[in-house]
C-alpha cells in the first residue's frame, strides 16, 4: 500500500545526547571516519489509494502538529518513500 | 558537511506499539486517511570529505552491527541524504 514518509530530526542547535553516545561508541571502536551522529525519527503513514496533494498536505499538518515536537525538532521531509531502486540497505 | 543517512524500521512482522498509539490518536482526531503508522529511526552520520564506496560500506556495517537491532529491526536504507530539491518538509 502507498506510504507517506515523514522524517523528523532534532534541530541543529539542540544537543542530541543519544547521537553523541553513538558517536562516542564509534570512536571507541576505532571508526573515526564519522565526525558526528544525530538521531531522528522516521514515520511511515500508510494510506489507501494513491498519494494525492491533499493527503500530503494533511500529512504535513500532522507531522508538524503531532509527530514532531517543533520546539526541539524539525520536520525535514514529508513525501513518498524512496523507490525500491534507491534502496541501499543491507 | 557530507552526511550518510541510515534508516531503520521495525520489521513488518513485529508489533510497533508506538506506531499503533499514533494511529489510534489520528483516528480519534478524525484523520481517517491513514490506515497504519510505523515509527523507525533515522541516523545522520557526518563525514569529512566526499562519500566514497568504502565509507558507505563502513556505514552499512555500522548500521547492521550497532545502529539497528536486527532481531526486531531492518536497515532499509544506507546512502546519501536526499538533495535539497526533494525536501517537502514544513
Backbone of each chain as nested JSON, in Angstrom:
{
  "chains": [
    {"id": "A", "residues": [
      {"number": 1, "name": "UNK", "atoms": {"N": [0.843, -1.21, 0.0], "CA": [0.0, 0.0, 0.0], "C": [0.866, 1.243, 0.0]}},
      {"number": 2, "name": "UNK", "atoms": {"N": [0.383, 2.335, -0.605], "CA": [1.209, 3.544, -0.673], "C": [1.528, 4.068, 0.722]}},
      {"number": 3, "name": "UNK", "atoms": {"N": [2.705, 4.619, 0.841], "CA": [3.185, 5.074, 2.139], "C": [3.723, 6.487, 2.023]}},
      {"number": 4, "name": "UNK", "atoms": {"N": [3.296, 7.335, 2.943], "CA": [3.88, 8.668, 3.052], "C": [4.918, 8.632, 4.164]}},
      {"number": 5, "name": "UNK", "atoms": {"N": [6.093, 9.131, 3.854], "CA": [7.178, 9.125, 4.832], "C": [7.325, 10.517, 5.443]}},
      {"number": 6, "name": "UNK", "atoms": {"N": [7.446, 10.563, 6.75], "CA": [7.73, 11.808, 7.465], "C": [9.04, 11.631, 8.209]}},
      {"number": 7, "name": "UNK", "atoms": {"N": [9.972, 12.556, 7.993], "CA": [11.256, 12.484, 8.688], "C": [11.416, 13.67, 9.616]}},
      {"number": 8, "name": "UNK", "atoms": {"N": [11.795, 13.368, 10.831], "CA": [11.914, 14.381, 11.874], "C": [13.307, 14.28, 12.484]}},
      {"number": 9, "name": "UNK", "atoms": {"N": [14.01, 15.408, 12.571], "CA": [15.351, 15.393, 13.177], "C": [15.428, 16.461, 14.266]}},
      {"number": 10, "name": "UNK", "atoms": {"N": [16.278, 16.231, 15.265], "CA": [16.487, 17.283, 16.266], "C": [17.048, 18.533, 15.586]}},
      {"number": 11, "name": "UNK", "atoms": {"N": [16.608, 19.705, 16.042], "CA": [17.111, 20.957, 15.468], "C": [18.629, 21.028, 15.615]}},
      {"number": 12, "name": "UNK", "atoms": {"N": [19.283, 21.706, 14.684], "CA": [20.745, 21.765, 14.672], "C": [21.303, 22.333, 15.98]}},
      {"number": 13, "name": "UNK", "atoms": {"N": [20.577, 23.299, 16.569], "CA": [21.097, 23.959, 17.762], "C": [20.793, 23.185, 19.048]}},
      {"number": 14, "name": "UNK", "atoms": {"N": [20.09, 22.068, 18.912], "CA": [19.733, 21.275, 20.089], "C": [20.741, 20.138, 20.254]}},
      {"number": 15, "name": "UNK", "atoms": {"N": [21.212, 19.932, 21.471], "CA": [22.096, 18.802, 21.753], "C": [21.345, 17.502, 21.528]}},
      {"number": 16, "name": "UNK", "atoms": {"N": [22.031, 16.509, 20.991], "CA": [21.411, 15.208, 20.775], "C": [22.24, 14.174, 21.536]}},
      {"number": 17, "name": "UNK", "atoms": {"N": [21.933, 13.971, 22.823], "CA": [22.784, 13.118, 23.668], "C": [22.861, 11.678, 23.155]}},
      {"number": 18, "name": "UNK", "atoms": {"N": [21.748, 11.192, 22.593], "CA": [21.716, 9.836, 22.06], "C": [22.715, 9.72, 20.892]}},
      {"number": 19, "name": "UNK", "atoms": {"N": [22.688, 10.723, 20.019], "CA": [23.627, 10.742, 18.899], "C": [25.065, 10.85, 19.383]}},
      {"number": 20, "name": "UNK", "atoms": {"N": [25.274, 11.7, 20.401], "CA": [26.624, 11.857, 20.958], "C": [27.121, 10.538, 21.52]}},
      {"number": 21, "name": "UNK", "atoms": {"N": [26.244, 9.779, 22.152], "CA": [26.635, 8.491, 22.726], "C": [27.07, 7.534, 21.624]}},
      {"number": 22, "name": "UNK", "atoms": {"N": [26.322, 7.513, 20.522], "CA": [26.699, 6.636, 19.4], "C": [28.024, 7.091, 18.804]}},
      {"number": 23, "name": "UNK", "atoms": {"N": [28.199, 8.404, 18.644], "CA": [29.451, 8.93, 18.094], "C": [30.628, 8.513, 18.976]}},
      {"number": 24, "name": "UNK", "atoms": {"N": [30.434, 8.593, 20.296], "CA": [31.477, 8.18, 21.226], "C": [31.794, 6.7, 21.095]}},
      {"number": 25, "name": "UNK", "atoms": {"N": [30.757, 5.887, 20.934], "CA": [30.954, 4.441, 20.779], "C": [31.749, 4.153, 19.509]}},
      {"number": 26, "name": "UNK", "atoms": {"N": [31.455, 4.896, 18.436], "CA": [32.177, 4.683, 17.171], "C": [33.659, 4.984, 17.341]}},
      {"number": 27, "name": "UNK", "atoms": {"N": [33.977, 6.053, 18.062], "CA": [35.383, 6.4, 18.296], "C": [36.067, 5.289, 19.085]}},
      {"number": 28, "name": "UNK", "atoms": {"N": [35.387, 4.78, 20.104], "CA": [35.975, 3.709, 20.911], "C": [36.203, 2.447, 20.083]}},
      {"number": 29, "name": "UNK", "atoms": {"N": [35.413, 2.273, 19.029], "CA": [35.568, 1.107, 18.153], "C": [36.509, 1.402, 16.984]}},
      {"number": 30, "name": "UNK", "atoms": {"N": [37.223, 2.536, 17.074], "CA": [38.19, 2.921, 16.039], "C": [37.558, 3.222, 14.693]}},
      {"number": 31, "name": "UNK", "atoms": {"N": [36.298, 3.612, 14.705], "CA": [35.654, 4.042, 13.467], "C": [35.627, 5.567, 13.486]}},
      {"number": 32, "name": "UNK", "atoms": {"N": [36.744, 6.13, 13.077], "CA": [36.918, 7.574, 13.223], "C": [36.489, 8.37, 12.003]}},
      {"number": 33, "name": "UNK", "atoms": {"N": [35.933, 7.673, 11.024], "CA": [35.526, 8.364, 9.793], "C": [34.33, 9.281, 10.031]}},
      {"number": 34, "name": "UNK", "atoms": {"N": [33.571, 8.981, 11.088], "CA": [32.31, 9.688, 11.272], "C": [32.467, 10.727, 12.377]}},
      {"number": 35, "name": "UNK", "atoms": {"N": [32.315, 11.998, 11.999], "CA": [32.627, 13.066, 12.947], "C": [31.461, 13.39, 13.874]}},
      {"number": 36, "name": "UNK", "atoms": {"N": [30.255, 13.147, 13.42], "CA": [29.141, 13.334, 14.346], "C": [27.957, 12.477, 13.93]}},
      {"number": 37, "name": "UNK", "atoms": {"N": [27.109, 12.206, 14.891], "CA": [25.925, 11.379, 14.655], "C": [24.725, 12.09, 15.252]}},
      {"number": 38, "name": "UNK", "atoms": {"N": [23.663, 12.177, 14.489], "CA": [22.406, 12.703, 15.031], "C": [21.306, 11.691, 14.751]}},
      {"number": 39, "name": "UNK", "atoms": {"N": [20.393, 11.577, 15.701], "CA": [19.359, 10.542, 15.594], "C": [17.987, 11.183, 15.602]}},
      {"number": 40, "name": "UNK", "atoms": {"N": [17.221, 10.894, 14.571], "CA": [15.854, 11.396, 14.483], "C": [14.88, 10.263, 14.265]}},
      {"number": 41, "name": "UNK", "atoms": {"N": [13.694, 10.62, 13.828], "CA": [12.64, 9.625, 13.66], "C": [12.16, 9.569, 12.229]}},
      {"number": 42, "name": "UNK", "atoms": {"N": [11.671, 8.415, 11.862], "CA": [11.111, 8.212, 10.531], "C": [9.756, 7.545, 10.692]}},
      {"number": 43, "name": "UNK", "atoms": {"N": [8.72, 8.222, 10.188], "CA": [7.358, 7.703, 10.294], "C": [6.91, 7.211, 8.929]}},
      {"number": 44, "name": "UNK", "atoms": {"N": [6.239, 6.085, 8.906], "CA": [5.583, 5.615, 7.684], "C": [4.089, 5.656, 7.92]}},
      {"number": 45, "name": "UNK", "atoms": {"N": [3.395, 6.505, 7.157], "CA": [1.94, 6.596, 7.237], "C": [1.367, 5.871, 6.027]}},
      {"number": 46, "name": "UNK", "atoms": {"N": [0.66, 4.791, 6.264], "CA": [0.079, 4.033, 5.157], "C": [-1.278, 4.624, 4.784]}},
      {"number": 47, "name": "UNK", "atoms": {"N": [-1.501, 4.802, 3.49], "CA": [-2.781, 5.332, 3.027], "C": [-3.397, 4.345, 2.043]}},
      {"number": 48, "name": "UNK", "atoms": {"N": [-4.717, 4.432, 1.908], "CA": [-5.395, 3.627, 0.895], "C": [-5.506, 4.476, -0.358]}},
      {"number": 49, "name": "UNK", "atoms": {"N": [-5.285, 3.867, -1.498], "CA": [-5.387, 4.615, -2.745], "C": [-4.157, 5.47, -2.968]}},
      {"number": 50, "name": "UNK", "atoms": {"N": [-4.184, 6.247, -4.025], "CA": [-2.997, 6.992, -4.431], "C": [-2.678, 8.153, -3.483]}},
      {"number": 51, "name": "UNK", "atoms": {"N": [-1.437, 8.585, -3.509], "CA": [-0.991, 9.71, -2.683], "C": [-1.304, 11.006, -3.424]}},
      {"number": 52, "name": "UNK", "atoms": {"N": [-2.287, 11.73, -2.921], "CA": [-2.696, 12.984, -3.57], "C": [-2.056, 14.171, -2.856]}},
      {"number": 53, "name": "UNK", "atoms": {"N": [-2.164, 15.337, -3.479], "CA": [-1.642, 16.549, -2.851], "C": [-2.368, 16.849, -1.538]}},
      {"number": 54, "name": "UNK", "atoms": {"N": [-3.679, 16.529, -1.5], "CA": [-4.436, 16.772, -0.265], "C": [-3.889, 15.9, 0.865]}},
      {"number": 55, "name": "UNK", "atoms": {"N": [-3.607, 14.627, 0.534], "CA": [-3.07, 13.724, 1.554], "C": [-1.716, 14.213, 2.044]}},
      {"number": 56, "name": "UNK", "atoms": {"N": [-0.902, 14.698, 1.116], "CA": [0.424, 15.193, 1.507], "C": [0.28, 16.417, 2.408]}},
      {"number": 57, "name": "UNK", "atoms": {"N": [-0.677, 17.299, 2.083], "CA": [-0.901, 18.479, 2.912], "C": [-1.356, 18.064, 4.309]}},
      {"number": 58, "name": "UNK", "atoms": {"N": [-2.245, 17.08, 4.336], "CA": [-2.733, 16.547, 5.618], "C": [-1.579, 15.945, 6.421]}},
      {"number": 59, "name": "UNK", "atoms": {"N": [-0.724, 15.196, 5.726], "CA": [0.417, 14.567, 6.391], "C": [1.364, 15.628, 6.939]}},
      {"number": 60, "name": "UNK", "atoms": {"N": [1.523, 16.708, 6.168], "CA": [2.421, 17.774, 6.598], "C": [1.881, 18.429, 7.881]}},
      {"number": 61, "name": "UNK", "atoms": {"N": [0.55, 18.593, 7.903], "CA": [-0.1, 19.179, 9.088], "C": [0.098, 18.271, 10.301]}},
      {"number": 62, "name": "UNK", "atoms": {"N": [-0.16, 16.987, 10.1], "CA": [0.011, 16.013, 11.181], "C": [1.456, 15.999, 11.654]}},
      {"number": 63, "name": "UNK", "atoms": {"N": [2.38, 16.053, 10.698], "CA": [3.796, 15.997, 11.041], "C": [4.163, 17.132, 11.988]}},
      {"number": 64, "name": "UNK", "atoms": {"N": [3.676, 18.333, 11.674], "CA": [4.032, 19.489, 12.492], "C": [3.26, 19.554, 13.803]}},
      {"number": 65, "name": "UNK", "atoms": {"N": [2.007, 19.059, 13.781], "CA": [1.174, 19.181, 14.982], "C": [1.358, 18.022, 15.945]}},
      {"number": 66, "name": "UNK", "atoms": {"N": [1.593, 16.83, 15.398], "CA": [1.548, 15.633, 16.237], "C": [2.868, 14.884, 16.298]}},
      {"number": 67, "name": "UNK", "atoms": {"N": [3.502, 14.715, 15.145], "CA": [4.631, 13.778, 15.083], "C": [5.929, 14.413, 15.562]}},
      {"number": 68, "name": "UNK", "atoms": {"N": [6.084, 15.703, 15.294], "CA": [7.306, 16.38, 15.723], "C": [7.0, 17.309, 16.885]}},
      {"number": 69, "name": "UNK", "atoms": {"N": [7.936, 17.413, 17.79], "CA": [7.89, 18.449, 18.815], "C": [8.681, 19.624, 18.246]}},
      {"number": 70, "name": "UNK", "atoms": {"N": [7.968, 20.583, 17.671], "CA": [8.653, 21.614, 16.874], "C": [9.465, 22.591, 17.725]}},
      {"number": 71, "name": "UNK", "atoms": {"N": [9.387, 22.451, 19.043], "CA": [10.289, 23.248, 19.888], "C": [11.725, 22.75, 19.731]}},
      {"number": 72, "name": "UNK", "atoms": {"N": [11.866, 21.456, 19.625], "CA": [13.216, 20.875, 19.572], "C": [13.502, 20.105, 18.291]}},
      {"number": 73, "name": "UNK", "atoms": {"N": [12.47, 19.905, 17.456], "CA": [12.662, 19.079, 16.262], "C": [12.179, 19.809, 15.009]}},
      {"number": 74, "name": "UNK", "atoms": {"N": [12.767, 19.453, 13.873], "CA": [12.329, 19.955, 12.577], "C": [11.761, 18.804, 11.755]}},
      {"number": 75, "name": "UNK", "atoms": {"N": [10.678, 19.081, 11.045], "CA": [10.201, 18.132, 10.034], "C": [11.034, 18.395, 8.787]}},
      {"number": 76, "name": "UNK", "atoms": {"N": [11.852, 17.431, 8.394], "CA": [12.743, 17.707, 7.268], "C": [12.234, 17.137, 5.958]}},
      {"number": 77, "name": "UNK", "atoms": {"N": [11.276, 16.223, 6.027], "CA": [10.756, 15.655, 4.78], "C": [9.364, 15.102, 5.005]}},
      {"number": 78, "name": "UNK", "atoms": {"N": [8.471, 15.427, 4.087], "CA": [7.163, 14.774, 4.024], "C": [6.95, 14.432, 2.561]}},
      {"number": 79, "name": "UNK", "atoms": {"N": [6.794, 13.166, 2.255], "CA": [6.593, 12.816, 0.855], "C": [6.586, 11.322, 0.661]}},
      {"number": 80, "name": "UNK", "atoms": {"N": [6.667, 10.926, -0.592], "CA": [6.645, 9.497, -0.882], "C": [7.94, 8.842, -0.445]}},
      {"number": 81, "name": "UNK", "atoms": {"N": [7.85, 7.549, -0.213], "CA": [9.038, 6.785, 0.143], "C": [9.96, 6.717, -1.071]}},
      {"number": 82, "name": "UNK", "atoms": {"N": [11.224, 6.446, -0.81], "CA": [12.159, 6.229, -1.911], "C": [11.678, 5.056, -2.751]}},
      {"number": 83, "name": "UNK", "atoms": {"N": [11.976, 5.091, -4.032], "CA": [11.653, 3.932, -4.86], "C": [12.584, 2.789, -4.483]}},
      {"number": 84, "name": "UNK", "atoms": {"N": [12.159, 1.587, -4.799], "CA": [12.933, 0.399, -4.414], "C": [14.348, 0.46, -5.004]}},
      {"number": 85, "name": "UNK", "atoms": {"N": [14.48, 1.114, -6.158], "CA": [15.788, 1.204, -6.812], "C": [16.815, 1.918, -5.937]}},
      {"number": 86, "name": "UNK", "atoms": {"N": [16.299, 2.857, -5.12], "CA": [17.21, 3.643, -4.3], "C": [17.73, 2.861, -3.102]}},
      {"number": 87, "name": "UNK", "atoms": {"N": [17.04, 1.785, -2.762], "CA": [17.364, 1.077, -1.529], "C": [18.798, 0.583, -1.57]}},
      {"number": 88, "name": "UNK", "atoms": {"N": [19.542, 0.956, -0.571], "CA": [20.922, 0.507, -0.49], "C": [21.168, -0.19, 0.832]}},
      {"number": 89, "name": "UNK", "atoms": {"N": [20.086, -0.575, 1.475], "CA": [20.168, -1.186, 2.807], "C": [20.856, -2.531, 2.75]}},
      {"number": 90, "name": "UNK", "atoms": {"N": [20.839, -3.202, 3.892], "CA": [21.535, -4.488, 3.999], "C": [20.973, -5.425, 2.96]}}
    ]},
    {"id": "B", "residues": [
      {"number": 1, "name": "UNK", "atoms": {"N": [28.631, 19.759, 5.714], "CA": [29.487, 18.567, 5.533], "C": [28.659, 17.397, 5.026]}},
      {"number": 2, "name": "UNK", "atoms": {"N": [29.286, 16.506, 4.253], "CA": [28.517, 15.395, 3.686], "C": [27.952, 14.484, 4.784]}},
      {"number": 3, "name": "UNK", "atoms": {"N": [26.801, 13.966, 4.518], "CA": [26.102, 13.172, 5.516], "C": [25.626, 11.859, 4.9]}},
      {"number": 4, "name": "UNK", "atoms": {"N": [25.897, 10.775, 5.613], "CA": [25.338, 9.484, 5.215], "C": [24.116, 9.221, 6.082]}},
      {"number": 5, "name": "UNK", "atoms": {"N": [23.03, 8.869, 5.432], "CA": [21.78, 8.62, 6.15], "C": [21.567, 7.118, 6.296]}},
      {"number": 6, "name": "UNK", "atoms": {"N": [21.193, 6.705, 7.501], "CA": [20.833, 5.309, 7.756], "C": [19.394, 5.293, 8.261]}},
      {"number": 7, "name": "UNK", "atoms": {"N": [18.555, 4.51, 7.62], "CA": [17.161, 4.421, 8.048], "C": [16.867, 3.019, 8.558]}},
      {"number": 8, "name": "UNK", "atoms": {"N": [16.255, 2.961, 9.717], "CA": [15.972, 1.692, 10.391], "C": [14.483, 1.657, 10.732]}},
      {"number": 9, "name": "UNK", "atoms": {"N": [13.812, 0.584, 10.363], "CA": [12.389, 0.459, 10.686], "C": [12.136, -0.866, 11.395]}},
      {"number": 10, "name": "UNK", "atoms": {"N": [11.104, -0.909, 12.234], "CA": [10.752, -2.199, 12.848], "C": [10.358, -3.191, 11.757]}},
      {"number": 11, "name": "UNK", "atoms": {"N": [10.74, -4.447, 11.931], "CA": [10.39, -5.472, 10.936], "C": [8.876, -5.548, 10.784]}},
      {"number": 12, "name": "UNK", "atoms": {"N": [8.432, -5.911, 9.57], "CA": [6.989, -5.932, 9.274], "C": [6.229, -6.844, 10.235]}},
      {"number": 13, "name": "UNK", "atoms": {"N": [6.855, -7.936, 10.658], "CA": [6.128, -8.908, 11.477], "C": [6.166, -8.562, 12.973]}},
      {"number": 14, "name": "UNK", "atoms": {"N": [6.853, -7.455, 13.299], "CA": [6.966, -7.043, 14.703], "C": [5.91, -5.98, 15.0]}},
      {"number": 15, "name": "UNK", "atoms": {"N": [5.206, -6.12, 16.108], "CA": [4.262, -5.089, 16.531], "C": [5.012, -3.803, 16.838]}},
      {"number": 16, "name": "UNK", "atoms": {"N": [4.403, -2.678, 16.497], "CA": [5.021, -1.386, 16.782], "C": [4.037, -0.586, 17.643]}},
      {"number": 17, "name": "UNK", "atoms": {"N": [4.091, -0.785, 18.953], "CA": [3.083, -0.172, 19.84], "C": [3.07, 1.355, 19.759]}},
      {"number": 18, "name": "UNK", "atoms": {"N": [4.243, 1.962, 19.581], "CA": [4.334, 3.407, 19.466], "C": [3.56, 3.873, 18.223]}},
      {"number": 19, "name": "UNK", "atoms": {"N": [3.774, 3.172, 17.112], "CA": [3.065, 3.493, 15.876], "C": [1.564, 3.282, 16.029]}},
      {"number": 20, "name": "UNK", "atoms": {"N": [1.188, 2.193, 16.697], "CA": [-0.226, 1.914, 16.924], "C": [-0.863, 3.036, 17.744]}},
      {"number": 21, "name": "UNK", "atoms": {"N": [-0.138, 3.546, 18.721], "CA": [-0.66, 4.629, 19.558], "C": [-0.914, 5.875, 18.716]}},
      {"number": 22, "name": "UNK", "atoms": {"N": [0.024, 6.194, 17.823], "CA": [-0.16, 7.361, 16.949], "C": [-1.342, 7.133, 16.018]}},
      {"number": 23, "name": "UNK", "atoms": {"N": [-1.441, 5.919, 15.452], "CA": [-2.553, 5.609, 14.546], "C": [-3.885, 5.787, 15.281]}},
      {"number": 24, "name": "UNK", "atoms": {"N": [-3.932, 5.337, 16.545], "CA": [-5.155, 5.495, 17.335], "C": [-5.479, 6.954, 17.573]}},
      {"number": 25, "name": "UNK", "atoms": {"N": [-4.458, 7.751, 17.848], "CA": [-4.654, 9.193, 18.074], "C": [-5.203, 9.85, 16.815]}},
      {"number": 26, "name": "UNK", "atoms": {"N": [-4.7, 9.442, 15.647], "CA": [-5.169, 10.028, 14.384], "C": [-6.652, 9.731, 14.179]}},
      {"number": 27, "name": "UNK", "atoms": {"N": [-7.07, 8.504, 14.492], "CA": [-8.487, 8.144, 14.346], "C": [-9.336, 9.001, 15.283]}},
      {"number": 28, "name": "UNK", "atoms": {"N": [-8.878, 9.173, 16.511], "CA": [-9.639, 9.992, 17.469], "C": [-9.74, 11.433, 17.01]}},
      {"number": 29, "name": "UNK", "atoms": {"N": [-8.772, 11.886, 16.213], "CA": [-8.793, 13.26, 15.689], "C": [-9.494, 13.329, 14.325]}},
      {"number": 30, "name": "UNK", "atoms": {"N": [-10.18, 12.25, 13.961], "CA": [-10.93, 12.195, 12.698], "C": [-10.036, 12.282, 11.467]}},
      {"number": 31, "name": "UNK", "atoms": {"N": [-8.796, 11.864, 11.609], "CA": [-7.909, 11.791, 10.447], "C": [-7.849, 10.326, 10.023]}},
      {"number": 32, "name": "UNK", "atoms": {"N": [-8.86, 9.934, 9.268], "CA": [-9.029, 8.515, 8.962], "C": [-8.35, 8.094, 7.667]}},
      {"number": 33, "name": "UNK", "atoms": {"N": [-7.63, 9.019, 7.05], "CA": [-6.997, 8.687, 5.766], "C": [-5.836, 7.726, 5.953]}},
      {"number": 34, "name": "UNK", "atoms": {"N": [-5.302, 7.68, 7.168], "CA": [-4.071, 6.921, 7.38], "C": [-4.403, 5.615, 8.08]}},
      {"number": 35, "name": "UNK", "atoms": {"N": [-4.143, 4.504, 7.38], "CA": [-4.595, 3.22, 7.918], "C": [-3.615, 2.613, 8.915]}},
      {"number": 36, "name": "UNK", "atoms": {"N": [-2.354, 2.948, 8.786], "CA": [-1.435, 2.471, 9.813], "C": [-0.215, 3.377, 9.892]}},
      {"number": 37, "name": "UNK", "atoms": {"N": [0.431, 3.344, 11.02], "CA": [1.618, 4.164, 11.261], "C": [2.704, 3.267, 11.836]}},
      {"number": 38, "name": "UNK", "atoms": {"N": [3.889, 3.381, 11.295], "CA": [5.022, 2.687, 11.898], "C": [6.136, 3.709, 12.127]}},
      {"number": 39, "name": "UNK", "atoms": {"N": [6.852, 3.526, 13.218], "CA": [7.854, 4.511, 13.6], "C": [9.223, 3.849, 13.687]}},
      {"number": 40, "name": "UNK", "atoms": {"N": [10.16, 4.408, 12.94], "CA": [11.525, 3.912, 12.965], "C": [12.499, 5.035, 13.267]}},
      {"number": 41, "name": "UNK", "atoms": {"N": [13.752, 4.775, 12.968], "CA": [14.797, 5.756, 13.289], "C": [15.528, 6.201, 12.038]}},
      {"number": 42, "name": "UNK", "atoms": {"N": [16.057, 7.406, 12.123], "CA": [16.838, 7.96, 11.034], "C": [18.122, 8.517, 11.616]}},
      {"number": 43, "name": "UNK", "atoms": {"N": [19.254, 7.988, 11.167], "CA": [20.564, 8.415, 11.655], "C": [21.244, 9.257, 10.592]}},
      {"number": 44, "name": "UNK", "atoms": {"N": [21.883, 10.328, 11.035], "CA": [22.733, 11.109, 10.133], "C": [24.163, 10.975, 10.614]}},
      {"number": 45, "name": "UNK", "atoms": {"N": [25.009, 10.366, 9.783], "CA": [26.428, 10.215, 10.104], "C": [27.193, 11.235, 9.277]}},
      {"number": 46, "name": "UNK", "atoms": {"N": [27.821, 12.195, 9.947], "CA": [28.578, 13.214, 9.231], "C": [29.988, 12.713, 8.959]}},
      {"number": 47, "name": "UNK", "atoms": {"N": [30.442, 12.901, 7.731], "CA": [31.805, 12.502, 7.379], "C": [32.554, 13.711, 6.857]}},
      {"number": 48, "name": "UNK", "atoms": {"N": [33.884, 13.625, 6.941], "CA": [34.705, 14.669, 6.353], "C": [35.083, 14.227, 4.948]}},
      {"number": 49, "name": "UNK", "atoms": {"N": [35.048, 15.138, 4.029], "CA": [35.403, 14.782, 2.66], "C": [34.265, 14.063, 1.965]}},
      {"number": 50, "name": "UNK", "atoms": {"N": [34.511, 13.612, 0.752], "CA": [33.434, 13.04, -0.063], "C": [33.0, 11.672, 0.443]}},
      {"number": 51, "name": "UNK", "atoms": {"N": [31.787, 11.303, 0.062], "CA": [31.235, 9.997, 0.437], "C": [31.723, 8.965, -0.574]}},
      {"number": 52, "name": "UNK", "atoms": {"N": [32.589, 8.09, -0.117], "CA": [33.152, 7.066, -1.004], "C": [32.431, 5.74, -0.798]}},
      {"number": 53, "name": "UNK", "atoms": {"N": [32.685, 4.803, -1.693], "CA": [32.089, 3.474, -1.551], "C": [32.571, 2.797, -0.274]}},
      {"number": 54, "name": "UNK", "atoms": {"N": [33.836, 3.049, 0.1], "CA": [34.358, 2.444, 1.337], "C": [33.595, 2.966, 2.544]}},
      {"number": 55, "name": "UNK", "atoms": {"N": [33.344, 4.289, 2.547], "CA": [32.6, 4.885, 3.658], "C": [31.191, 4.31, 3.728]}},
      {"number": 56, "name": "UNK", "atoms": {"N": [30.58, 4.139, 2.566], "CA": [29.221, 3.584, 2.545], "C": [29.221, 2.147, 3.067]}},
      {"number": 57, "name": "UNK", "atoms": {"N": [30.253, 1.383, 2.684], "CA": [30.351, 0.002, 3.162], "C": [30.52, -0.015, 4.676]}},
      {"number": 58, "name": "UNK", "atoms": {"N": [31.37, 0.896, 5.163], "CA": [31.592, 1.025, 6.607], "C": [30.285, 1.395, 7.31]}},
      {"number": 59, "name": "UNK", "atoms": {"N": [29.561, 2.339, 6.728], "CA": [28.301, 2.779, 7.321], "C": [27.291, 1.632, 7.346]}},
      {"number": 60, "name": "UNK", "atoms": {"N": [27.309, 0.83, 6.284], "CA": [26.375, -0.302, 6.212], "C": [26.684, -1.305, 7.319]}},
      {"number": 61, "name": "UNK", "atoms": {"N": [27.991, -1.502, 7.56], "CA": [28.407, -2.426, 8.614], "C": [27.966, -1.904, 9.984]}},
      {"number": 62, "name": "UNK", "atoms": {"N": [28.223, -0.61, 10.213], "CA": [27.833, 0.008, 11.48], "C": [26.323, -0.071, 11.659]}},
      {"number": 63, "name": "UNK", "atoms": {"N": [25.6, 0.172, 10.57], "CA": [24.135, 0.166, 10.649], "C": [23.64, -1.179, 11.144]}},
      {"number": 64, "name": "UNK", "atoms": {"N": [24.206, -2.249, 10.599], "CA": [23.739, -3.581, 10.965], "C": [24.256, -4.04, 12.324]}},
      {"number": 65, "name": "UNK", "atoms": {"N": [25.48, -3.585, 12.676], "CA": [26.078, -4.072, 13.918], "C": [25.682, -3.234, 15.124]}},
      {"number": 66, "name": "UNK", "atoms": {"N": [25.525, -1.926, 14.902], "CA": [25.377, -1.02, 16.043], "C": [24.047, -0.287, 16.07]}},
      {"number": 67, "name": "UNK", "atoms": {"N": [23.632, 0.221, 14.918], "CA": [22.512, 1.161, 14.915], "C": [21.166, 0.45, 14.948]}},
      {"number": 68, "name": "UNK", "atoms": {"N": [21.1, -0.704, 14.297], "CA": [19.841, -1.448, 14.274], "C": [19.949, -2.676, 15.162]}},
      {"number": 69, "name": "UNK", "atoms": {"N": [18.854, -3.002, 15.814], "CA": [18.742, -4.291, 16.488], "C": [18.098, -5.228, 15.478]}},
      {"number": 70, "name": "UNK", "atoms": {"N": [18.939, -6.017, 14.803], "CA": [18.434, -6.749, 13.635], "C": [17.509, -7.906, 14.0]}},
      {"number": 71, "name": "UNK", "atoms": {"N": [17.324, -8.149, 15.299], "CA": [16.312, -9.135, 15.694], "C": [14.917, -8.573, 15.427]}},
      {"number": 72, "name": "UNK", "atoms": {"N": [14.751, -7.28, 15.667], "CA": [13.421, -6.688, 15.526], "C": [13.369, -5.564, 14.495]}},
      {"number": 73, "name": "UNK", "atoms": {"N": [14.531, -5.171, 13.954], "CA": [14.549, -4.039, 13.03], "C": [15.273, -4.388, 11.734]}},
      {"number": 74, "name": "UNK", "atoms": {"N": [14.897, -3.706, 10.675], "CA": [15.583, -3.827, 9.392], "C": [16.257, -2.509, 9.049]}},
      {"number": 75, "name": "UNK", "atoms": {"N": [17.473, -2.594, 8.504], "CA": [18.103, -1.418, 7.906], "C": [17.511, -1.291, 6.516]}},
      {"number": 76, "name": "UNK", "atoms": {"N": [16.742, -0.225, 6.254], "CA": [16.083, -0.149, 4.955], "C": [16.819, 0.765, 3.98]}},
      {"number": 77, "name": "UNK", "atoms": {"N": [17.73, 1.589, 4.486], "CA": [18.46, 2.483, 3.578], "C": [19.765, 2.907, 4.21]}},
      {"number": 78, "name": "UNK", "atoms": {"N": [20.832, 2.836, 3.41], "CA": [22.109, 3.441, 3.774], "C": [22.587, 4.185, 2.541]}},
      {"number": 79, "name": "UNK", "atoms": {"N": [22.764, 5.479, 2.648], "CA": [23.208, 6.207, 1.475], "C": [23.21, 7.699, 1.713]}},
      {"number": 80, "name": "UNK", "atoms": {"N": [23.346, 8.436, 0.623], "CA": [23.384, 9.885, 0.761], "C": [22.003, 10.419, 1.122]}},
      {"number": 81, "name": "UNK", "atoms": {"N": [22.008, 11.598, 1.729], "CA": [20.743, 12.249, 2.057], "C": [20.053, 12.686, 0.773]}},
      {"number": 82, "name": "UNK", "atoms": {"N": [18.755, 12.904, 0.876], "CA": [18.037, 13.462, -0.27], "C": [18.625, 14.815, -0.618]}},
      {"number": 83, "name": "UNK", "atoms": {"N": [18.571, 15.162, -1.906], "CA": [19.007, 16.505, -2.278], "C": [17.992, 17.516, -1.777]}},
      {"number": 84, "name": "UNK", "atoms": {"N": [18.434, 18.751, -1.639], "CA": [17.561, 19.793, -1.085], "C": [16.3, 19.95, -1.931]}},
      {"number": 85, "name": "UNK", "atoms": {"N": [16.419, 19.658, -3.225], "CA": [15.271, 19.791, -4.116], "C": [14.113, 18.891, -3.694]}},
      {"number": 86, "name": "UNK", "atoms": {"N": [14.48, 17.745, -3.082], "CA": [13.45, 16.786, -2.721], "C": [12.701, 17.192, -1.466]}},
      {"number": 87, "name": "UNK", "atoms": {"N": [13.284, 18.116, -0.707], "CA": [12.718, 18.441, 0.604], "C": [11.302, 18.959, 0.434]}},
      {"number": 88, "name": "UNK", "atoms": {"N": [10.394, 18.338, 1.143], "CA": [9.0, 18.772, 1.076], "C": [8.494, 19.062, 2.468]}},
      {"number": 89, "name": "UNK", "atoms": {"N": [9.406, 19.198, 3.4], "CA": [9.041, 19.407, 4.799], "C": [8.396, 20.758, 4.999]}},
      {"number": 90, "name": "UNK", "atoms": {"N": [8.134, 21.05, 6.278], "CA": [7.444, 22.305, 6.63], "C": [8.195, 23.48, 6.055]}}
    ]}
  ]
}
